[in-house]
Amino acid sequence: MKSFLKTISCVSLLSLPTLAFGQSPTDMSNFSFRLKLQTRFDLTDSYRTNQGDLFTTTARTGLNYNYKNVFGIIEFQGGSAADPYTASSTTTASSTNGQQEMFVVRRAYVGMDVVNSDMAKISFLIGRDHNTASIVYGPDAFTSLIATNVDNMSGANSQDGIALRYAGKFGFGDVKAQVGYYNNFPITILNGGNTSTTSGVSQTTPFGTSSKGVGDATFNSQSKTGSRAYAGQIGANVNMADGVVEARAFYSMQPEAVTKVNSSTSYDASTISNVEASLGYNYKSGMLKGGLWVQSYSYGRTQNTTGSVSSNSITYVDNPTDDSFTANVIGLGVTGTSDLFGINSLLASGDKLTYGLAVQSVQGQAFTNSGVSPGVTKFTNQTPSLTFYNIAAGYAQGNYSLELNFVGVSAEQSIYAGNDGQVNQNSAYMAYIVGTIAL
């Protein structure tokens, strides 16, 4: 009996650290794996002659860590051999090898819950984040290819800084918010249409985005300029019937953000800002969801540097040519699955068909055409209205999806190239297949 009691006592003493503090900090259950593989194959388009290739492939992987009131994340994304920070212009290839984005840090931060109750959680985090903003209720082309909301920018354009995050649970649903102070907070603007006086074409596709304000990231070797960004967002999910009303709002602003690096002692900069919001309804976890999204992103007058970059005493002088613009976006879309109609388990248990339809209008973004294309009058910094439309149908099984997308755009002026390379078209289209695995 004494031996039994001694054994129980020893086991109890050995168990005290575990009972008092929970699992070990290095226990594998504290880690969770994340993975996203996505690739697209162009079937046909109106602006090239060599259709039929892979493009915009994403390879993203990382780890989440959670232990008691501390957490962290490291996430990498495959990139390309390019150097956007030292390119000789915003539209041409880099003239140096520079930073090769073969494997980009998309997220890397550590955090701590300073308040953690059943009703609310307030957390502090520091490092690199990649913020999620409004919801785009459309197929892949709208959510990834031509999305201008910050969540869909490449890993090289993540935000480095500090933030406070709030998450609250209520009887009607949940509310989340975040405010941050960052080295950089880029905006993304639509590609397409801008032409040069030499070749007549300076963009390769009317379907895509380019980023502005990517300087001052901590994962590159560029000098820091002293410019800082502010950002805040709030979102709510309100339970209603068999679904959820989803509301989102977001704002970011950065004065004198680096938009181009001319040399080690010369920068271009602009004040950039982004406002966006969305409102939609998600019925039965995505069986049917739809809504609208709005956005207004501003690109201020370009400024050129004077002073010393190395001593962080940069001042900016206004460009005599006012190249600023504000673009306004409004979109409306719906997506769903065949589960809504009881159609599933076609090839395997639990699979389903998917579909989506959306339209998006963009007004205010400046375009230029050099007039070298046949039948086009030269114009500078015009703001034609653009209308995008996206139709998709596909197949989904768990975390896997395969989708056929058709995306088109029409404009009030000739800002798109045809398959002969001449920028004399008012419209463009592309059909492609996208495959995705997301864990």
N, C-alpha and C positions, 0 to 999 in steps of 0.2 A: 504493500500500500504506500509506504514511504517513497519507494522507488517510482511509483506511478505519479505521486504528487510532485516529486522533483522534476520528472519529465514534463509534466504540465506547466510547472513554474518556468522551466527553461524555455519552453515553446512560447509561453506568454511574454517573457522578457524579449525574446528575439522578434516577436511580432509587434512590439510597441511602436518602433519607427514606422512600420507599414500602416498600422492602425491610426497613428497620429497624423502622418503626412501623406498617406496614399501611396500610389505606385512610385517607383524610382524615376528620377528625371530622364534617365536613359532608356527606360522601358520602350520597347518597339511600339506599344499601343499608343504612345504619344505622337507618333508620326503617321501621316497619311500621304499617299502618293497622288500626284495629279499628272494628267497626260492629255494633250490635244494634238491629234494628227489630222490635217486637213489639206486636201489638194484639189485642184481644179483643172479640167481639160477643156480647152476651147474647141468647140465643134465648128463654128463659123462666125465671122464677124464682117462688118462692112468697111473696115478701115485698114485691113491688111490683105496681103495676097498669100501669106503662108499660114493660113489657119490650120489648126490641128496640132496643138502642143499643150504641155503642162505649164501652168503659171500660178503665181501667188500661193505656193505651197507653204503650209505652216507646220513646224515641228516644235512642240512646246512641252516641257516636262519640269517637274519640281517636287518639292516636299513641303508639307505643312507640319508645324510643331505646336502642340498644346500641352501644357503641364500646369495644373492648378490655375494661377492667375497670370501666367506668362505664355506668350505665343510668338511664333515667328514663321516666316515663309521664305523660301528661295525658289525662284522659278527662272528657267532659261528658255530662250527661243532661238531657233536657227535663223540665221540672217543671210546676207549676201556680201560678196566682196566689194564693198562700196564705202565711201567716206563722205557722208553728207556734211560734215562739219568743216571740211577744208576744200569743198568743191569750188571751182572757179566761178560758178554762177549757180543759181537756184535750179536750173533746168539742164545743165550739161554734166557730163561725167567728171569725176574728180581728176585733177592733174597730178595727184600724189597717191602713193599707196596708203599712207595715213592709217587711221583706225579701220581695221577689217572687221566687219560685223558678222563673222562666221558663227559666233555663239554669243548671244546678247543676254545680259541680265535684265529680265523683264520686271521681276519683283525681288526685293531682298530687304526685309525689315524685321525688326524685333518690337514687341509690344508688351504691355502690361495692363490688366484690368484693375483700375483704381476703385471702381464701384461694381459690384457684381451681386445682384439680388434677383429674386424671381420676377420683379417688375421691370428692372432696367439694368443695363450694363454700360459703363463708360470706360473707354480704353484709350491709352496713350500709345502711339507708335512712332518710330523713327527709322528712316531708311528710304528705300525706293518702293513706290507703290504704282499701281496702274488702275486709276479710278474708273468705276462704273457710273455712268450717268443715266440719261434718258433711255427708255426702251423703244426700239424701232420695231414696229409691228409689221414686218415684211419678210420676204424670203432672203436668201443668202446675199444676193447682189446689193440689197439695201442695207443689210446689217453689217456687211464686211467690205465689199468692193468700193462702194461709193458713200459709205457712212462717214459723216463728219463729226459724230459724237466721239468724245475722247477715249472711250473704252476700246475702240477698234483701231487705234493707232498702233504702229509697230513697237516692239519691245525697246528699240533704241530711243523712243520718245516718252519713256515713263517719267514720273515725277519724283524728285529727290527732296526730302524735307521731313517735317514733323507734322503730326495731325492728332486731333482728338476725335474719337468715334463714339457714337451713341446708338444703342439699340434698346428699344422699349417694347414690352408686350402689354396689350390692353384687351379688354373684352371684345372690341370691334375688330382687332387685328394687331398689326405691329407697325412701328415707326423706326426708321433708321436715319441718322444724320452724320455728317462729318465736316469738319473745318480744318484747313491746313495752311501751312506757310512753307513755300517750296523754293528751291533754286530755280526751277523752271516748270512751266505748265503750258505745253504747246497747244496750238489749235491745229485742226486739219481743214484744208480747203480743197475744193474740187479741182481735179486736173482737167485738161482738155481745152482745145481751142487756141491757146496763146501761140503766136507764130513769130518767127524771126525773119529778118530782112534778107538773110543769106539762103537758108534752106526752105523757108516757108513753113516749116513744121518744127516745133520745139517740144511737143508732148507726144508720147507714144500711144496713148489710149484716152478716150473720153470717159472711161469708166475707172475711176480710181481717185485717190486723194494724195496730196502732199502736205507735209507738216511744216509749220512755222513756229520758231521759238524753241528749237531743240538744244540750244547751247546750255552751258553751265550744269550739265549732268555730272554726277560724281563718278560715273564709270567711264569717263573719257579724260584725256589729258589736257583738254583745252583750259586756258586760263579762265578764272572766274571773274565775272564782270561787275558783280555787286547788285545786279538786277534781281528782284525777288517777286514771286507770284503769290497770290491769295486765291483760295478756292473754297467753296462751300456747297454742300448738296444735302437734300432731304428727300426721303421717299416714304410712302405709306402703302400698306396693303390692307384693304378694308374688306372683311368678309361680307359677301352678299349672295343670298340664294345658294346655288351650288358652285359658286366661283368667287373670284377676288377682284375687286377694283384696285388697279395699280396706278399710283400717282407718283411722279418724279419731278424734281426741279434742281437746277444746277447753275452755278456761276463761277467763272474764273477770270482773272485779270492779271496781266503782267506788263508794267511799264518798261520801255526800253529793252525788250526781249531780243536776244541775238537771233537774227534771221539769216545771217550769212557771214561766214568767216572768209575775208579776202586774203589775209596773211596773218602772221603772228602778231602784227601790230595794227591790224585794221579790221574792224567789225562793221557790219550793218545791223541796224536794230529798228524795231518798231513796237509801238504799244499794241498789244493784242488782247482780245477778250472774247469770251464765249458765254452765251446764255442759252440754256435749253430746258425743255420740259416735255413730259409725255403724260397721257391719260388713256387708260385702256381697261379692258375687262378680260380676265382669264377664266374660262369656264372649264371646270373639272380638269385641272392640271394640264392645260394645253390642248384638250380635245378641240376647243375652238377659242381663239383669242384675237382680239382686234382693238384698234385704237388709233390715236393720232399723236404725232410728235411735232414739235416746233423748235426752231433754233435760230439764233442770230449771232453770227461770229464776225468780229471786226478786225481789220488789219490796218493799222495806222500808217501815216506818212513815214517813209523810210528815212532813217537818220544815219549819218556817217560818223565814224569815230574820229576824235582828236585826242591827244594825250597819250598816256602810257598804259598799255594793257598789263604789263608785268607788275606794275605798282597798283593796279586796280583803281586808277584815277582817270577812268574814261569819261569823256563828255561827248555828247552827240549833237550834231548840227543837222537841221532839217534839210532834206533833199528839196532843191528848188522845184522839182517836178512832183506834184501831189499824186502819189500812186495808191492812196488809201481807198478802202471800200468797206462796206458792210453788206454781208449777204444774209438773206432771210430764207429760211427753209420751213416748209410745212408739208407733212406727209400723212397719208391715211392708208391703212392696210389691215389685212386679216389673214391669219394662218390657222390651220387645223389639221386634224387627223381623221382617218376613216373609223376610228373608235366611236366617233359621234353617231355613226350610222350602224354600229355593231359589226363592222367589217374588219376582221383582224385574223391573226394566225393563218396567214396565207401560205407562206413558205416555212415558217417555224412558229412555235407557240409564242404569242405575245407580239408578233410583228404587226405593222400597220402601214397604210399609205398616208402620204402627207401632201398638202397643197398650200398655196399662198398666192395672194394677189395684192399689189400695193402701187400707189402712185405718189410722186413727190415733186413739189414745185420749188425751184430755187430762183431767187431774184436778187439782183444787186451786185453780184460778183463781177469784177472787171475783166474783160477780154480784149485782146488785140489781134488784128489780122493785118499782116504786112502788105496785103494786096498783090503778092506775087503769083497767087493762084489765078487761073483763068476765070474771068467773070466776077471777080470779087473786088469791090472798092476798098481801099485801105482805110482802116479805122483804128483808133487807139482808145483804150480804157472805156469801151462801151459795156453796158450792163444788160444784155439780152435776157429775157425770161427763159428758163430752162424747165422742161417737164420730163421727168423720168418715169418709166413704168416698168414693173417687174412681175413676171408670172412664173410660177414654179410648181412642179409636181415631183413626188419622190417616194422613197421607201425608207422605213425606220424600224430598227430592231434594237431595243435597249439603248445603249450609248452610241450606236452606229446609225448613220443616215447616208443615203445616196439620193441626190436631187438633181433634176434637170431644170436649169434656169434660163429664162429669156429676159434680157434687159435692153431697153431702148431709151433714147433721149431725143427730143426735138428742141430746137432753139429758134429764136426770132432772126438770127443772123448766121452767116456762114462761118462757123468756128470749128468745124470738124473736118478731118481728112477723109477722103475716100481711099479705096485700096490702091490708087495710083500715087498716094502720098500728097496730093494737092488738097489744101484746106479750102474747099469750096462747097462743103455740104452743110445743110441745116439739121441733119439728123444722123444718128448712128445706132447700131444695134450689135448685140452679141448673144450667142447661145452657147452654153457650156454645162458640163457636168461637175458637180462638187461632191466629194466623199469626205465624211467626217467621223472620227472617233474621239469622244470627249469623256474623260473620267475625272 
